[in-house]
């Protein structure tokens, strides 16, 4: 499996879908990593004499309703979007992989109880869960990460369970049991490394999904709080100026769209490269 992942990483440039997604992701990471350096203004600094100013040499994308530099806020917003998405996906995997791997491997009553909990969780609309949890904990960056991380556990657990169920029936697992290897060694040394491909694809696509959901919650006032340079907040604040200053909504909306598109394209390309059934067609 590790060899397959290495081969797929070398073939990314051959897939137009994966390569385009990769370029968009690289651009996003560069904007996030270099944003604090490239930003020419403090994203929170207000200049009331420059409210809703059009693009100029001093403010390349113009200013918002408080005179804050729009380009600086977009660049800092990229860093915050990456921080949230990476934290949520990593925490979701850390919780979801064991929650799916253990029931899938041991089966029986453990599997039945765990999957009934997951089924009930998935039956509850995700957006309502996020709204309820954020309303209880209060808006903010940390609570947004916690809510989205917890909300990603059921789908991760179900995927991992299905992969482990299929993998544990293979002959090499029977051979490992026959030579006396213990269950934890078999699960974490043999099974999980061999089901990484779908998990990697899911995690890649989830990064874009998290950016979209986090922006939507911030847009509704339940994510990050003002004056944070959040893309969702910027969209929310731009609603009252959509006719007079459409750039206030177009620019953060475009940033969100490009980010989600990049992760989706890259995830689809990786799926095509890592799935042997697709590569044989």
C-alpha positions as CSV (number, residue, x, y, z in Angstrom):
1,X,0.0,0.0,0.0
2,X,2.8,2.4,0.8
3,X,4.3,1.6,-2.6
4,X,1.0,2.4,-4.2
5,X,0.8,5.7,-2.5
6,X,4.3,6.6,-3.6
7,X,3.5,5.6,-7.2
8,X,0.3,7.7,-7.1
9,X,2.2,10.7,-5.8
10,X,4.5,10.5,-8.8
11,X,1.6,10.1,-11.2
12,X,-0.3,13.2,-9.9
13,X,1.2,15.4,-12.6
14,X,-0.2,13.0,-15.2
15,X,-3.8,13.4,-14.1
16,X,-5.1,16.8,-15.2
17,X,-7.8,16.7,-12.5
18,X,-5.3,16.0,-9.7
19,X,-2.7,18.4,-11.0
20,X,-5.1,21.3,-11.3
21,X,-6.4,20.6,-7.8
22,X,-2.8,20.4,-6.6
23,X,-2.0,23.8,-8.1
24,X,-5.0,25.4,-6.4
25,X,-4.1,23.8,-3.1
26,X,-0.5,25.0,-3.4
27,X,-1.8,28.5,-4.1
28,X,-4.0,28.3,-1.0
29,X,-1.2,27.1,1.2
30,X,1.2,29.8,-0.1
31,X,-1.5,32.5,0.6
32,X,-2.0,31.1,4.1
33,X,1.7,30.6,4.9
34,X,2.9,33.9,3.3
35,X,-0.2,35.9,4.1
36,X,1.2,37.6,7.2
37,X,4.3,38.6,5.2
38,X,2.5,39.6,2.0
39,X,-0.3,41.5,3.6
40,X,0.5,45.2,3.3
41,X,-1.9,46.3,6.1
42,X,-3.0,45.1,9.4
43,X,-6.3,43.2,8.6
44,X,-8.0,44.6,11.7
45,X,-6.8,48.2,11.3
46,X,-9.7,50.6,10.5
47,X,-9.6,53.8,8.4
48,X,-12.9,55.5,8.4
49,X,-11.8,58.0,5.8
50,X,-11.2,55.1,3.3
51,X,-14.5,53.3,3.8
52,X,-15.5,51.3,0.7
53,X,-12.6,52.6,-1.3
54,X,-12.2,51.1,-4.8
55,X,-9.0,49.2,-5.8
56,X,-5.9,51.4,-5.8
57,X,-2.1,51.2,-5.5
58,X,-2.4,51.4,-1.7
59,X,-5.3,49.0,-1.4
60,X,-5.1,46.6,-4.4
61,X,-8.5,45.1,-3.8
62,X,-10.0,48.1,-2.1
63,X,-11.4,48.4,1.4
64,X,-14.4,47.3,3.3
65,X,-17.1,49.2,5.2
66,X,-14.6,50.0,8.0
67,X,-11.7,51.0,5.8
68,X,-9.9,47.7,6.4
69,X,-7.6,46.5,3.5
70,X,-9.5,43.7,1.7
71,X,-6.4,41.9,0.3
72,X,-4.9,41.7,3.8
73,X,-8.1,40.2,5.2
74,X,-8.3,37.7,2.4
75,X,-4.7,36.6,2.9
76,X,-5.1,36.3,6.7
77,X,-8.5,34.5,6.1
78,X,-6.6,31.9,4.0
79,X,-4.4,31.1,7.0
80,X,-7.4,30.8,9.3
81,X,-9.3,28.6,6.8
82,X,-6.3,26.3,6.6
83,X,-5.9,26.2,10.4
84,X,-9.5,25.2,10.9
85,X,-9.7,22.6,8.1
86,X,-6.4,20.9,9.0
87,X,-7.3,20.9,12.8
88,X,-10.8,19.5,12.1
89,X,-9.7,16.8,9.7
90,X,-6.8,15.6,12.0
91,X,-9.0,15.6,15.1
92,X,-11.8,13.9,13.2
93,X,-9.4,11.1,12.0
94,X,-7.9,10.6,15.5
95,X,-11.4,10.0,16.8
96,X,-13.1,8.4,13.8
97,X,-10.4,5.8,12.9
98,X,-10.5,4.0,16.3
99,X,-14.3,4.4,16.5
100,X,-14.6,2.5,13.1
101,X,-11.6,0.2,13.2
102,X,-12.3,-1.5,16.6
103,X,-16.0,-2.4,15.9
104,X,-15.1,-3.5,12.4
105,X,-12.4,-5.8,13.6
106,X,-14.0,-7.3,16.6
107,X,-17.6,-7.4,15.3
108,X,-20.4,-8.9,17.4
109,X,-22.1,-6.8,20.0
110,X,-19.4,-4.1,20.0
111,X,-20.0,-3.6,16.3
112,X,-23.8,-3.6,16.7
113,X,-23.8,-1.0,19.5
114,X,-21.2,1.3,17.8
115,X,-23.0,1.2,14.4
116,X,-26.4,1.9,15.9
117,X,-25.0,5.0,17.6
118,X,-23.4,6.0,14.3
119,X,-26.7,5.4,12.4
120,X,-28.6,7.6,14.9
121,X,-25.9,10.3,14.7
122,X,-26.0,10.3,10.9
123,X,-29.8,10.5,10.9
124,X,-29.6,13.8,12.7
125,X,-29.0,16.7,10.2
126,X,-25.4,17.8,10.4
127,X,-26.1,21.5,10.2
128,X,-28.6,21.3,13.1
129,X,-26.0,19.5,15.2
130,X,-23.4,22.2,14.5
131,X,-25.9,24.9,15.2
132,X,-27.0,23.3,18.5
133,X,-23.4,22.7,19.7
134,X,-22.2,26.1,18.8
135,X,-25.2,27.7,20.3
136,X,-24.4,25.8,23.6
137,X,-20.7,26.5,23.6
138,X,-20.8,30.0,22.1
139,X,-19.2,31.2,18.8
140,X,-15.4,31.3,18.4
141,X,-12.5,29.6,16.7
142,X,-11.9,26.9,19.2
143,X,-15.6,25.9,19.6
144,X,-15.9,25.9,15.8
145,X,-13.1,23.4,15.5
146,X,-14.5,21.2,18.3
147,X,-18.0,21.2,16.8
148,X,-16.8,20.3,13.2
149,X,-14.3,17.7,14.5
150,X,-17.0,15.9,16.6
151,X,-19.4,16.2,13.7
152,X,-17.0,14.4,11.3
153,X,-16.6,11.3,13.5
154,X,-19.6,9.3,12.3
155,X,-18.8,9.4,8.6
156,X,-15.2,8.6,9.2
157,X,-16.1,5.7,11.5
158,X,-18.5,4.2,9.0
159,X,-15.9,4.4,6.2
160,X,-13.1,2.9,8.3
161,X,-15.4,0.1,9.6
162,X,-16.3,-1.0,6.1
163,X,-12.7,-1.0,5.0
164,X,-11.6,-3.0,8.0
165,X,-14.5,-5.5,7.6
166,X,-13.3,-6.3,4.0
167,X,-9.6,-6.3,4.8
168,X,-9.7,-8.6,7.9
169,X,-11.1,-11.5,5.8
170,X,-8.1,-11.6,3.5
171,X,-5.7,-14.5,3.6
172,X,-2.7,-12.6,4.9
173,X,-4.7,-11.7,8.0
174,X,-5.5,-15.3,8.6
175,X,-1.8,-16.1,8.3
176,X,-0.9,-13.4,10.8
177,X,-3.4,-15.0,13.3
178,X,-2.0,-18.4,12.6
179,X,1.5,-17.4,13.6
180,X,0.2,-15.9,16.9
181,X,0.2,-12.2,16.3
182,X,-2.1,-10.3,18.7
183,X,-5.2,-8.4,17.6
184,X,-3.8,-4.9,18.2
185,X,-0.7,-5.7,16.1
186,X,-2.8,-7.1,13.3
187,X,-5.2,-4.2,13.3
188,X,-2.7,-1.3,13.5
189,X,0.3,-2.9,11.7
190,X,-1.4,-4.9,9.0
191,X,-5.0,-3.8,8.3
192,X,-4.9,0.0,8.8
193,X,-1.8,0.6,6.6
194,X,-3.5,-1.3,3.8
195,X,-6.7,0.7,3.9
196,X,-5.0,4.2,3.9
197,X,-5.9,5.0,0.3
198,X,-9.7,5.7,0.7
199,X,-9.0,7.4,4.1
200,X,-6.5,9.8,2.4
201,X,-9.0,10.6,-0.4
202,X,-11.8,11.2,2.2
203,X,-9.5,13.4,4.3
204,X,-8.5,15.5,1.2
205,X,-12.0,16.1,0.1
206,X,-13.0,16.8,3.7
207,X,-10.6,19.7,3.9
208,X,-12.6,21.6,1.3
209,X,-15.9,20.6,2.9
210,X,-14.7,21.9,6.3
211,X,-13.8,25.3,4.7
212,X,-17.3,25.5,3.2
213,X,-19.1,24.5,6.4
214,X,-16.9,26.8,8.6
215,X,-17.6,29.7,6.3
216,X,-21.3,29.0,6.3
217,X,-21.4,28.9,10.1
218,X,-19.4,32.1,10.3
219,X,-21.8,33.6,7.8
220,X,-24.7,32.7,10.1
221,X,-22.9,34.3,13.1
222,X,-22.1,31.0,14.9
223,X,-18.5,30.5,13.8
224,X,-15.7,33.0,14.2
225,X,-16.6,36.3,15.7
226,X,-15.9,39.8,14.4
227,X,-13.4,41.4,13.7
228,X,-11.7,38.2,12.7
229,X,-10.6,38.1,9.0
230,X,-12.8,35.1,8.2
231,X,-14.1,34.6,4.7
232,X,-17.5,33.6,6.0
233,X,-17.7,36.8,8.2
234,X,-16.6,38.9,5.2
235,X,-19.4,37.5,3.2
236,X,-21.9,38.1,6.0
237,X,-20.7,41.7,6.4
238,X,-20.9,42.3,2.6
239,X,-24.6,41.6,2.4
240,X,-25.6,45.2,3.0
241,X,-23.2,46.5,0.4
242,X,-23.8,44.0,-2.4
243,X,-25.1,46.7,-4.8
244,X,-22.7,49.5,-4.1
245,X,-19.5,47.5,-3.5
246,X,-20.0,44.0,-5.0
247,X,-16.3,43.2,-4.6
248,X,-16.8,42.8,-0.8
249,X,-18.8,39.6,-1.5
250,X,-17.2,38.5,-4.8
251,X,-13.7,38.2,-3.5
252,X,-14.2,36.1,-0.3
253,X,-16.8,34.1,-2.2
254,X,-14.3,33.4,-5.0
255,X,-11.7,32.4,-2.4
256,X,-14.0,29.9,-0.8
257,X,-15.0,28.5,-4.2
258,X,-11.5,28.1,-5.4
259,X,-10.4,26.4,-2.2
260,X,-13.2,23.9,-2.2
261,X,-12.7,23.2,-5.9
262,X,-9.0,22.6,-5.4
263,X,-9.5,20.0,-2.6
264,X,-12.3,18.3,-4.5
265,X,-10.3,18.0,-7.8
266,X,-7.3,16.7,-6.0
267,X,-9.3,14.2,-4.0
268,X,-11.0,12.9,-7.2
269,X,-7.7,12.6,-8.9
270,X,-6.2,10.7,-6.0
271,X,-9.2,8.4,-6.0
272,X,-8.6,7.6,-9.6
273,X,-4.9,7.0,-9.0
274,X,-5.2,4.9,-5.8
275,X,-8.3,2.8,-6.7
276,X,-7.1,-0.3,-8.6
277,X,-10.6,-1.0,-10.0
278,X,-10.6,2.4,-11.7
279,X,-7.1,2.1,-13.0
280,X,-8.0,-1.2,-14.7
281,X,-10.9,0.3,-16.7
